[in-house]
Amino acid sequence: MNIQTEHLENHTARLTVEIGEDRLEKAKRAAAKKIAKQVNIPGFRKGKAPYNIILRNFGEATVINEAVEDLSQDVYREMMEQQAEAIQPYGPGAWEDFKLEPSPTFIYTVPLQPTVELGDYREVRLDYEEPEVDDETVDRAMERMREQEARVEESNQPIVSGNRVTLDIHSEFADESPEDAADEDEAEEAADAADEDAGDNGESEESGESEAETSTEDEKPVYEKGDQFIHEHDAVVTLNPDEEPVLPGFIAALEGAAIDEEREFELDVPADSEDYEDIAGRKIHFNVTVKKIEVVTLPELNDELAARITEEDDDGPLTLLELRVRMRNQLQEEMERRAKDEYAGKVLDEIVEGATVAYPDLMVEEQVESMLRDLDQRLRQQGMPLETYVQVTGQSMDDVKEQYRDPAINSLKRSLVMGELSRVEEITVKDAQIDVRIDEMLVQFGEQAEGLRSVFDTPQMRDNIANDLLTGNVLERLVLLG
């Protein structure tokens, strides 16, 4: 066998394999015998027709096709054995073509294992700001704790501010996206300009790209009129007047509604909204059905409440002041963890930007499929499988896949760089660390923990935990590097 290797731009290899005429001839005769066993030929017992009779009855092309089909797997296996040191496949190759002239030749494409060159990743330096919990954050946390201790009673009275309600919420964008409006304005301006320039020599037609044709990597998502905003069944919402649960005006729009009543209304996303920055200023149409109304009575926030909440704690019972101090410390730890995770993510982004990463399209396709499975799972939790979502939004599955392609590439690059960092920095996860994490996960089940250990201590679960721990260890190293 004569093998020639060509490395393609999409991180695959094209391997051209020439075989001897005698091997093809031998395969043709074997193929003819196979055909003879499958058909009845007058004058011959099944499987006993001579080679030349098979050729005459079925044609040489049929015999060659059968022979090539049989040969392709054997040739591929032998080729990969010979190229074991030169070619590192990511997945199974594909038989691309076969040529008879000038000699029998098989052509295969093989996806290659990804490669990562990190660059000067240790030179990455970013500013880090230590977070600090303020009194307002502690106040909100204490209030949430107080709400958890509230007495809740079902009510048949109409909704008033302060109730907790269970709702079916359906909502969609009620106005055109700013981009569509801008496109219409640009189209009108372009038409006016074309009318004014009708007598010119046409030079302006080749003046270059228009602003509408340019794009940036940081484009915000575009939501068209009719696109889904919130779609949720049995949503439990506290109508807290000090903290609107959805958008300003949501509570007022529901006040006075009874159980099983349906309300339709429109609300504006505030222009200065931080929660919905990408859609600030948009108009949302709501269709809300009330399923349950509950009256919530909050306890007094005092030492008695603090003692009751903490009486089973190792360091309890606590006074209200002591509980507040503990709450602040817990919040501080959580904020520091999030800040470090965010910082590590930025450092990783910088490292990815400076790295050279190569991978086959197959890896991107697999990542897209994984992301779509996650999307399907989330949609099903809301009562709408992916297939229905695609139909409702007027898209094809190919459209949805294309939308996820760039995010999939970004995710894939980050994952590959993380893997290379763990290798270069010699970051590993030991079995003992996995055991500790399993113990931590089982604590919440109390006396039933040991009975559930077999559910958590499986090869797949241990692999998942190991991956999570490895990611955490790499992120911690990135914080130190930055």
Long-range contacts (C-beta under 8 A, 24 or more apart in sequence): 1-75, 1-78, 1-79, 1-82, 3-79, 3-82, 3-83, 5-83, 5-86, 5-87, 7-112, 8-109, 10-360, 10-361, 11-111, 11-112, 11-114, 11-115, 11-358, 11-359, 11-360, 11-361, 12-109, 12-110, 12-111, 12-112, 12-360, 12-361, 13-87, 13-109, 13-110, 13-112, 14-96, 14-107, 14-108, 14-109, 15-79, 15-83, 15-87, 15-93, 15-107, 15-108, 15-109, 15-110, 16-105, 16-106, 16-107, 17-75, 17-79, 17-105, 17-106, 17-107, 17-108, 18-103, 18-104, 18-105, 19-71, 19-75, 19-103, 19-104, 19-105, 19-106, 20-103, 20-104, 21-103, 21-104, 23-71, 23-104, 24-64, 24-67, 24-71, 24-104, 27-67, 27-68, 27-70, 27-71, 28-60, 28-63, 28-64, 28-67, 30-67, 30-70, 31-63, 31-64, 31-66, 31-67, 31-70, 32-63, 32-66, 34-66, 34-70, 35-62, 35-63, 35-66, 64-100, 68-98, 68-106, 71-106, 72-98, 72-106, 75-106, 76-106, 76-108, 79-106, 79-108, 80-110, 87-112, 88-112, 88-113, 89-113, 90-114, 90-359, 90-360, 90-362, 90-363, 91-360, 91-362, 111-360, 111-361, 111-362, 111-363, 112-358, 112-360, 114-357, 114-358, 114-359, 114-360, 114-363, 114-416, 115-356, 115-357, 115-358, 115-359, 116-355, 116-356, 116-357, 116-358, 116-416, 116-417, 116-419, 116-420, 117-355, 117-356, 117-357, 118-351, 118-354, 118-355, 118-417, 118-420, 118-421, 118-424, 119-351, 119-354, 119-355, 119-356, 120-354, 121-351, 121-354, 121-355, 121-421, 121-481, 122-481, 124-347, 124-350, 124-351, 124-354, 124-481, 124-482, 125-482, 126-343, 126-346, 126-347, 126-350, 126-482, 128-339, 128-343, 128-479, 128-482, 129-339, 130-336, 130-339, 131-332, 131-335, 131-336, 131-338, 131-339, 132-332, 132-335, 133-328, 133-331, 133-332, 133-335, 137-331, 138-324, 138-327, 138-328, 138-331, 141-327, 141-331, 142-301, 142-323, 142-324, 142-327, 143-301, 145-309, 145-327, 146-298, 146-299, 146-301, 146-305, 147-238, 147-296, 147-298, 149-298, 149-299, 149-305, 149-308, 149-309, 150-296, 150-297, 150-298, 150-299, 151-296, 151-297, 151-299, 152-294, 152-295, 152-296, 152-297, 153-294, 153-295, 153-297, 154-292, 154-293, 154-294, 154-295, 155-293, 155-294, 155-295, 156-259, 156-293, 157-293, 158-255, 158-256, 158-257, 158-258, 158-293, 159-239, 159-254, 159-255, 159-256, 159-257, 159-258, 159-290, 159-293, 160-239, 160-255, 161-239, 161-241, 161-251, 161-255, 162-239, 162-240, 162-241, 162-296, 163-238, 163-239, 163-293, 163-294, 163-295, 163-296, 164-236, 164-237, 164-238, 164-239, 164-293, 164-294, 164-295, 164-296, 165-236, 165-237, 165-239, 165-254, 165-290, 165-291, 165-292, 165-293, 165-294, 166-234, 166-235, 166-236, 166-237, 166-290, 166-291, 166-292, 166-294, 167-232, 167-234, 167-235, 167-237, 167-288, 167-289, 167-290, 167-291, 168-232, 168-233, 168-234, 168-235, 168-288, 168-289, 168-291, 169-230, 169-231, 169-232, 169-235, 169-246, 169-286, 169-287, 169-288, 170-230, 170-231, 170-286, 170-287, 170-288, 171-228, 171-229, 171-230, 171-231, 171-284, 171-285, 171-286, 171-287, 172-226, 172-227, 172-228, 172-229, 172-284, 172-285, 173-223, 173-224, 173-225, 173-226, 173-227, 173-229, 173-279, 173-282, 173-283, 173-284, 173-285, 174-225, 174-266, 174-283, 174-284, 174-285, 175-225, 175-282, 175-283, 176-224, 176-225, 177-222, 177-223, 177-224, 177-225, 177-282, 178-281, 179-222, 180-224, 180-225, 183-212, 186-210, 186-212, 220-278, 221-278, 223-279, 223-282, 227-393, 228-392, 228-393, 229-284, 231-382, 231-383, 231-384, 232-382, 233-382, 233-383, 234-291, 238-296, 247-276, 247-284, 250-286, 253-286, 253-288, 254-288, 254-290, 257-290, 258-290, 258-293, 259-290, 259-291, 259-292, 259-293, 260-289, 260-290, 260-291, 261-289, 261-290, 262-287, 262-288, 262-289, 262-290, 263-287, 263-288, 263-289, 263-290, 264-288, 340-475, 340-476, 340-479, 341-475, 343-479, 343-482, 344-475, 344-476, 344-478, 344-479, 344-482, 345-475, 346-482, 347-478, 347-479, 347-481, 347-482, 348-414, 348-417, 348-418, 348-475, 348-478, 349-414, 351-417, 351-421, 351-478, 352-413, 352-414, 352-417, 355-413, 355-417, 355-420, 357-413, 357-416, 357-417, 359-412, 359-416, 363-412, 364-405, 364-408, 364-409, 364-412, 367-408, 367-409, 367-411, 367-412, 368-401, 368-404, 368-405, 368-408, 371-404, 371-407, 371-408, 371-411, 372-400, 372-401, 372-404, 375-404, 418-471, 418-474, 421-474, 421-477, 421-478, 422-470, 422-473, 422-474, 425-474, 425-477, 427-470, 427-473, 427-474, 427-477, 428-470, 429-466, 429-469, 429-470, 429-473, 433-469, 434-462, 434-465, 434-466, 434-469, 437-465, 437-468, 437-469, 438-462, 438-465
